[in-house]
Amino acid sequence: MGKNVVMCLDGTNNKIRAAGNTNVVRLFDLLYST
């Protein structure tokens, strides 16, 4: 089975688990936790 590559780019310099994460950071966190 093939693998998927997902690139999540966010130019706001947010950090994971910070208050007020952008949708890009939330998506990365969701994909990383699966």
mmCIF file of the C-alpha atoms, coordinates in Angstrom:
data_MODEL
# 
_entry.id   MODEL 
# 
loop_
_atom_site.group_PDB 
_atom_site.id 
_atom_site.type_symbol 
_atom_site.label_atom_id 
_atom_site.label_alt_id 
_atom_site.label_comp_id 
_atom_site.label_asym_id 
_atom_site.label_entity_id 
_atom_site.label_seq_id 
_atom_site.pdbx_PDB_ins_code 
_atom_site.Cartn_x 
_atom_site.Cartn_y 
_atom_site.Cartn_z 
_atom_site.occupancy 
_atom_site.B_iso_or_equiv 
_atom_site.pdbx_formal_charge 
_atom_site.auth_seq_id 
_atom_site.auth_comp_id 
_atom_site.auth_asym_id 
_atom_site.auth_atom_id 
_atom_site.pdbx_PDB_model_num 
ATOM 1  C CA . MET A 1 1  ? 0.000  0.000  0.000  1.00 0.00 ? 1  MET A CA 1 
ATOM 2  C CA . GLY A 1 2  ? 1.296  3.470  -0.862 1.00 0.00 ? 2  GLY A CA 1 
ATOM 3  C CA . LYS A 1 3  ? 1.927  6.266  1.581  1.00 0.00 ? 3  LYS A CA 1 
ATOM 4  C CA . ASN A 1 4  ? 0.598  9.806  1.496  1.00 0.00 ? 4  ASN A CA 1 
ATOM 5  C CA . VAL A 1 5  ? 2.767  12.847 2.079  1.00 0.00 ? 5  VAL A CA 1 
ATOM 6  C CA . VAL A 1 6  ? 1.081  15.899 3.604  1.00 0.00 ? 6  VAL A CA 1 
ATOM 7  C CA . MET A 1 7  ? 2.865  19.234 3.943  1.00 0.00 ? 7  MET A CA 1 
ATOM 8  C CA . CYS A 1 8  ? 1.396  21.676 6.472  1.00 0.00 ? 8  CYS A CA 1 
ATOM 9  C CA . LEU A 1 9  ? 2.836  25.177 6.026  1.00 0.00 ? 9  LEU A CA 1 
ATOM 10 C CA . ASP A 1 10 ? 1.897  27.968 8.392  1.00 0.00 ? 10 ASP A CA 1 
ATOM 11 C CA . GLY A 1 11 ? 3.488  31.396 8.130  1.00 0.00 ? 11 GLY A CA 1 
ATOM 12 C CA . THR A 1 12 ? 2.252  32.650 11.504 1.00 0.00 ? 12 THR A CA 1 
ATOM 13 C CA . ASN A 1 13 ? 5.000  30.953 13.577 1.00 0.00 ? 13 ASN A CA 1 
ATOM 14 C CA . ASN A 1 14 ? 2.485  29.303 15.921 1.00 0.00 ? 14 ASN A CA 1 
ATOM 15 C CA . LYS A 1 15 ? 3.531  26.508 18.207 1.00 0.00 ? 15 LYS A CA 1 
ATOM 16 C CA . ILE A 1 16 ? 1.574  23.322 18.843 1.00 0.00 ? 16 ILE A CA 1 
ATOM 17 C CA . ARG A 1 17 ? -0.563 23.450 21.989 1.00 0.00 ? 17 ARG A CA 1 
ATOM 18 C CA . ALA A 1 18 ? -0.534 27.253 22.017 1.00 0.00 ? 18 ALA A CA 1 
ATOM 19 C CA . ALA A 1 19 ? -3.735 29.148 22.679 1.00 0.00 ? 19 ALA A CA 1 
ATOM 20 C CA . GLY A 1 20 ? -5.470 30.202 19.470 1.00 0.00 ? 20 GLY A CA 1 
ATOM 21 C CA . ASN A 1 21 ? -3.835 27.725 17.076 1.00 0.00 ? 21 ASN A CA 1 
ATOM 22 C CA . THR A 1 22 ? -4.465 28.291 13.380 1.00 0.00 ? 22 THR A CA 1 
ATOM 23 C CA . ASN A 1 23 ? -6.312 25.728 11.276 1.00 0.00 ? 23 ASN A CA 1 
ATOM 24 C CA . VAL A 1 24 ? -2.992 24.566 9.789  1.00 0.00 ? 24 VAL A CA 1 
ATOM 25 C CA . VAL A 1 25 ? -1.566 23.806 13.241 1.00 0.00 ? 25 VAL A CA 1 
ATOM 26 C CA . ARG A 1 26 ? -4.800 22.048 14.232 1.00 0.00 ? 26 ARG A CA 1 
ATOM 27 C CA . LEU A 1 27 ? -4.717 19.933 11.057 1.00 0.00 ? 27 LEU A CA 1 
ATOM 28 C CA . PHE A 1 28 ? -1.079 18.965 11.665 1.00 0.00 ? 28 PHE A CA 1 
ATOM 29 C CA . ASP A 1 29 ? -1.872 18.010 15.255 1.00 0.00 ? 29 ASP A CA 1 
ATOM 30 C CA . LEU A 1 30 ? -4.843 15.912 14.106 1.00 0.00 ? 30 LEU A CA 1 
ATOM 31 C CA . LEU A 1 31 ? -2.837 14.110 11.417 1.00 0.00 ? 31 LEU A CA 1 
ATOM 32 C CA . TYR A 1 32 ? 0.168  13.549 13.705 1.00 0.00 ? 32 TYR A CA 1 
ATOM 33 C CA . SER A 1 33 ? -1.960 11.984 16.442 1.00 0.00 ? 33 SER A CA 1 
ATOM 34 C CA . THR A 1 34 ? -3.413 9.295  14.119 1.00 0.00 ? 34 THR A CA 1 
# 
